[in-house]
Amino acid sequence: MSKELTFKEKMEKHFKILEQYVPIVARVHGEHHPEFFEVKSVFDAICVKVNDDTDLTEEFKTLRAITDNYKVPGDVCETYATVYQLLSEMDEEYHKAK
């Protein structure tokens, strides 16, 4: 039987990937998707807050608004889609844990 990952476990699992992918996606797609710069900014805030065990409710609310609930634009690469998928998973797990 497989165990579901907690928010903290998902964060640890996905964090290294997101730290690599978010700046790359911002650089590659930011010109055509300027909202991703906002995603990067919120992700950066999450990075700081998660280390302090600070509440992330507003950050995830902001991400859902910016990304239209993590809807992936049709003209982006798999890396962009992966970032949204990982952020969405962490958002969902965070709210389950609350």
N, C-alpha and C positions, 0 to 999 in steps of 0.2 A: 504494500500500500504506500503510495507516494504522499509525502507531507507537503502541505501548502506552505509557501514562504511567507513570513511576516513582513511588515513594512520595512523594518530595519534590515532583514535579510535581503529583501529585494533591492533596497537602497545600496547595500554593500555589493550585491551582485551586479547591479546595473550602473553603479556610480562610475567605475573606471571607463566603461564604454561611453557613457554620456559625457564625461570630462574630455574624452577624445573627439567625439562626434559633434557636440554642440558648437564649438568654435569653427570647425570645418564647415558645417552646414551654414553657419552665419556668413562665413567668408564666400562660399560658393553660391549660395542662394539669396543672400541678403539684398542684393541689388534688385532682384525681381520679387522678393518676398520680404519687404522691410519689417513686417511683423515678427520675423524670426529674431531680429535684434532684441525685441521685447522679450521673446521666449528666452533668449540667452541671458538677459538681465535678470529675469525671474529665476532662472536656473541657478545663476550665480548667487542670488539671495538664499535659495534653498540650500546650496552648498554650505554657506556660512551658518545658517540656522540649524541645520540638521546636526552639526557638530556640537551645538549648544543645547540640543534637545528642546528647541523653541518651537512653538506652535506654527504649523505650516498651512493652516486653513486658508488664509488670504492669498498665499502664493499659488496654491492649487486652483482656487477660484479665479484668480487672474489668468492663469494658464488656460483654463477652460474657456474663458472669454476671448482671449487672444487667438486661440487655435480653433475656435468654433467646436469645442469638445473634441479636440485632437483629430479633426478632419484633415486628412493629408491632401494637399493640392495635387492636381493631376499631372503637373509638369515638373515633378521633383524626383530625386534619386532615392534609392533604397535606404540610404543612410538617413535622409530626412525622415522617411517613414518610420525607420527604426527608432529615432529619437522620440517621435510622437508616441509610438507604441510603448516604449519604456516609461515615458513620463505618465502616460495614461495608466499603466499598470501600477506605478507607485502611487498615483492619485487615488486609485480605487482601493488599494491596500491601506493607505493612510486613513481613509474614511471608514473602512471596515474596523480598523483598530480603535477608532475614537469612540 
